[in-house]
């Protein structure tokens, strides 16, 4: 596990370091670094595989790259996830508005219009059709368009790491610890205020809470199906739709992502409630007895203390 974490965390800092040295989130290196960072968990898995030399078919099965023992179930869960994630994001936004945590402009889409103007794009007089198009693309196509970077993350977190943590610590402790690790891995970006600009570096520990809530829910997908692909769909859909508040917000009262939407406490509560319902209605068996084991490395491969 140390090799996996060293590669995933070490390379994530390496890829985002140019942005730290050249202006943070405003750096032209920030988005390329963030994109490259998404592949570091998969690189960690590949590093472990290179050391262990597990046969490919076994390696793919152990890491959830197949559709699991019940393919029809896995495909059904993937389809349900494709629709459920945008619904949860929309519900979190609606509840945030009902609680007075965010102001929405569903007539003029003023925040979206301002964002287009800031990019030098001339916005049409009626933004409604463009907003609908953006939402449809995010809901229907994003899980496909995002499949490679999301697999880059999920192969590591839910594919490789989760079975080992759950086998060693039990279902819920393992899933929660995995969420903490996942959240801390984002630190190269979140310490720069990513996702929660108002919090500055405090965005890093704050985002860990969101990762625990989302990680437990996504973790159920992996445990239920034995496949990483439903988690890939969920993660891709979440990333694509979580920014809906930027399409629907009011420029006169810009949304505060620390409290509003799916990335704030309302979203955490919904995700926690969803996870509770999933585990209660569709129990999963701890994979302790069948989890992939980590063979001890040969003595010559371990550096001396």
C-alpha positions as a printed Julia matrix, in Angstrom:
305×3 Matrix{Float64}:
   0.0     0.0     0.0
   2.9     2.35    0.67
   4.05    2.16   -2.94
   0.57    2.95   -4.24
   0.13    5.94   -1.92
   3.64    7.23   -2.6
   3.08    7.25   -6.36
  -0.47    8.64   -6.22
   0.34   11.42   -3.74
   3.87   12.16   -4.93
   2.95   12.55   -8.58
  -0.14   14.61   -7.76
   2.07   17.19   -6.03
   4.61   17.02   -8.84
   2.0    17.7   -11.53
   0.41   20.65   -9.71
   3.7    22.14   -8.48
   4.12   24.39  -11.58
   0.81   26.05  -10.73
   1.96   26.64   -7.14
   5.06   28.38   -8.48
   3.25   30.5   -11.07
   0.1    31.94   -9.53
  -2.03   29.13   -8.1
  -5.46   28.68   -9.66
  -4.8    31.6   -11.99
  -1.76   29.9   -13.48
  -1.99   28.52  -17.04
  -0.47   25.34  -15.58
  -3.3    24.75  -13.1
  -5.84   22.97  -15.31
  -3.25   20.84  -17.16
  -1.76   19.88  -13.8
  -5.19   19.05  -12.42
  -5.95   16.87  -15.44
  -2.65   15.02  -15.16
  -3.24   14.58  -11.43
  -6.38   12.53  -12.12
  -4.25    9.72  -13.58
  -1.9     9.39  -10.61
  -3.99    6.8    -8.69
  -3.98    4.56  -11.77
  -0.22    5.05  -12.06
   0.04    3.95   -8.43
  -1.87    0.76   -9.25
   0.36    0.11  -12.25
   3.45    0.57  -10.08
   2.18   -2.07   -7.66
   1.28   -4.38  -10.55
   4.79   -4.0   -11.99
   6.2    -5.12   -8.65
   3.77   -7.98   -8.05
   3.52   -9.21  -11.67
   0.01  -10.58  -11.24
  -1.41  -12.23  -14.4
  -3.45   -9.66  -16.33
  -6.82  -11.41  -16.12
  -6.57  -11.85  -12.38
  -5.3    -8.29  -11.99
  -8.21   -6.9   -14.02
 -10.73   -8.94  -12.03
  -9.22   -8.01   -8.65
  -9.29   -4.32   -9.53
 -12.86   -4.27  -10.84
 -12.07   -3.77  -14.52
 -14.52   -6.52  -15.48
 -18.3    -6.19  -15.11
 -18.25   -8.36  -12.01
 -19.85  -11.75  -11.39
 -23.34  -10.55  -12.43
 -23.02   -8.48  -15.58
 -26.73   -7.68  -15.91
 -26.76   -6.28  -12.37
 -23.69   -4.18  -13.05
 -25.16   -2.73  -16.25
 -28.42   -1.98  -14.44
 -26.59   -0.24  -11.59
 -24.59    1.79  -14.12
 -27.77    2.93  -15.88
 -29.43    3.86  -12.59
 -26.31    5.72  -11.47
 -26.21    7.68  -14.74
 -29.6     9.18  -13.88
 -29.41    9.22  -10.09
 -26.31   11.39   -9.71
 -27.73   14.4   -11.63
 -30.98   13.98   -9.68
 -29.1    14.19   -6.37
 -27.15   17.24   -7.57
 -30.4    18.91   -8.64
 -32.11   18.05   -5.36
 -29.21   19.46   -3.35
 -29.41   22.7    -5.33
 -33.2    22.91   -4.92
 -32.98   22.3    -1.16
 -30.2    24.88   -0.86
 -32.44   27.43   -2.59
 -35.42   26.5    -0.42
 -33.31   26.99    2.72
 -32.11   30.38    1.5
 -28.51   29.22    1.05
 -28.35   30.17   -2.61
 -30.18   32.56   -4.92
 -31.12   31.23   -8.34
 -31.85   33.25  -11.48
 -33.95   30.93  -13.59
 -35.16   33.71  -15.89
 -32.05   35.61  -16.94
 -29.3    33.16  -15.87
 -27.26   36.21  -14.92
 -24.33   34.35  -13.37
 -23.89   32.23  -16.47
 -24.16   35.32  -18.65
 -21.43   37.02  -16.62
 -19.22   33.96  -16.96
 -19.61   33.99  -20.74
 -18.81   37.7   -20.89
 -15.69   37.17  -18.78
 -14.49   34.67  -21.39
 -15.16   37.1   -24.22
 -18.17   35.13  -25.49
 -21.16   37.14  -26.7
 -24.18   35.66  -24.97
 -27.49   35.41  -26.85
 -30.44   37.42  -25.6
 -32.24   34.24  -24.54
 -29.9    31.93  -22.65
 -32.47   29.27  -21.81
 -31.76   26.96  -24.8
 -28.02   27.16  -24.2
 -28.45   26.35  -20.51
 -30.66   23.36  -21.35
 -28.06   22.15  -23.84
 -25.29   22.47  -21.26
 -27.3    20.48  -18.73
 -28.21   17.74  -21.23
 -24.57   17.36  -22.25
 -23.52   17.16  -18.61
 -26.18   14.6   -17.77
 -26.13   12.4   -20.85
 -22.65   12.64  -22.33
 -20.27   13.6   -19.52
 -19.87   10.07  -18.09
 -18.63    9.0   -21.53
 -16.51   12.08  -22.19
 -14.93   11.83  -18.73
 -14.34    8.09  -18.75
 -10.54    8.16  -19.06
  -9.7    10.66  -16.29
 -12.38    9.15  -14.05
 -10.96    5.67  -14.6
  -7.58    7.19  -13.78
  -8.92    7.98  -10.32
 -11.36    5.14   -9.74
  -8.96    2.36  -10.7
  -6.92    3.52   -7.73
  -9.51    4.54   -5.13
 -12.41    2.14   -5.61
 -10.66   -0.44   -7.79
  -7.45   -1.11   -5.87
  -7.54    0.65   -2.49
 -11.12    0.11   -1.36
 -11.11   -3.72   -1.3
  -7.95   -3.71    0.81
  -9.25   -1.16    3.32
 -12.63   -2.89    3.63
 -11.0    -6.3     4.05
  -8.66   -4.99    6.73
 -11.03   -2.71    8.69
 -14.6    -3.65    7.83
 -17.06   -2.07    5.45
 -17.84    1.33    6.96
 -14.48    2.05    8.61
 -12.76    1.02    5.38
 -15.0     3.18    3.2
 -14.64    6.2     5.48
 -10.86    5.86    5.67
 -10.79    5.58    1.88
 -12.79    8.81    1.67
 -10.31   10.58    3.95
  -7.37    9.4     1.84
  -9.18   10.43   -1.33
  -9.89   13.88    0.1
  -6.31   14.42    1.27
  -5.04   13.41   -2.16
  -6.81   16.51   -3.55
  -4.69   18.77   -1.32
  -2.38   20.07   -4.08
  -5.48   21.7    -5.6
  -7.68   22.32   -2.56
  -4.94   24.04   -0.58
  -5.11   26.65   -3.35
  -8.83   27.1    -2.61
 -10.1    24.83   -5.37
 -13.85   24.08   -5.05
 -14.2    26.52   -2.12
 -12.48   29.81   -3.08
 -13.8    31.64   -0.01
 -12.01   29.2     2.3
  -8.52   29.47    0.82
  -6.3    26.67    2.17
  -9.06   25.59    4.58
 -10.78   24.18    1.5
  -8.49   21.16    1.86
  -9.88   19.75    5.15
 -13.39   20.91    4.23
 -13.32   18.92    1.0
 -12.29   15.79    2.9
 -15.8    15.73    4.41
 -17.35   15.85    0.95
 -15.07   13.02   -0.2
 -16.05   10.83    2.75
 -19.78   11.34    2.06
 -19.41   10.74   -1.67
 -16.85    7.97   -1.2
 -19.18    5.87    0.95
 -21.99    6.15   -1.6
 -19.7     5.35   -4.55
 -18.1     2.6    -2.49
 -21.44    0.8    -2.31
 -21.45    0.63   -6.12
 -18.13   -1.2    -6.08
 -19.17   -3.59   -3.33
 -22.56   -4.29   -4.87
 -21.3    -5.08   -8.36
 -17.68   -6.14   -7.94
 -16.89   -3.71  -10.75
 -15.26   -0.28  -10.85
 -17.3     0.92  -13.85
 -20.39    2.1   -11.94
 -18.05    4.19   -9.78
 -16.47    5.63  -12.94
 -19.94    6.64  -14.17
 -20.89    8.15  -10.81
 -17.67   10.12  -10.48
 -17.82   11.44  -14.05
 -21.45   12.46  -13.7
 -20.82   14.11  -10.34
 -17.92   16.17  -11.65
 -19.92   17.28  -14.68
 -23.11   18.27  -12.89
 -21.87   19.6    -9.53
 -21.23   23.0   -11.14
 -24.89   23.47  -12.13
 -25.08   26.31   -9.61
 -22.82   28.33  -11.94
 -25.44   28.01  -14.68
 -28.44   28.81  -12.52
 -27.04   31.24   -9.94
 -27.84   34.93   -9.53
 -25.0    37.35  -10.2
 -26.46   39.75   -7.63
 -25.9    37.13   -4.9
 -23.16   34.77   -6.13
 -23.4    31.24   -4.71
 -21.15   30.23   -1.86
 -20.09   26.65   -2.56
 -19.12   26.17    1.07
 -22.81   26.02    1.98
 -24.82   25.67   -1.23
 -25.31   22.76   -3.57
 -24.02   19.22   -3.53
 -20.51   20.21   -2.37
 -21.84   21.79    0.85
 -23.56   20.43    3.97
 -26.89   19.94    2.2
 -25.17   17.73   -0.36
 -23.27   15.86    2.34
 -26.52   15.11    4.15
 -28.17   13.86    0.96
 -25.21   11.66    0.09
 -25.07   10.26    3.62
 -28.81    9.54    3.5
 -28.45    7.88    0.11
 -25.58    5.71    1.36
 -27.58    4.68    4.43
 -30.57    3.72    2.26
 -28.44    1.77   -0.2
 -26.67   -0.25    2.48
 -29.96   -0.82    4.33
 -32.04   -1.84    1.31
 -29.3    -3.65   -0.63
 -26.81   -5.05    1.89
 -23.37   -5.98    0.69
 -21.04   -8.63    1.97
 -17.65   -7.66    3.27
 -15.09   -8.97    0.79
 -12.71   -9.88    3.61
 -12.62  -13.51    2.62
 -12.04  -12.88   -1.08
 -10.22   -9.56   -1.22
  -7.07   -9.51   -3.31
  -4.08  -10.09   -1.15
  -0.83   -8.2    -1.29
   1.97  -10.72   -1.53
   5.01   -9.85    0.47
   7.67   -8.25   -1.66
  10.98  -10.1    -1.96
  13.46   -9.03    0.67
  15.83   -7.61   -1.91
  13.16   -5.17   -3.16
  12.69   -3.47    0.22
  15.19   -0.78    1.11
  16.88   -1.18    4.45
  15.89    1.12    7.26
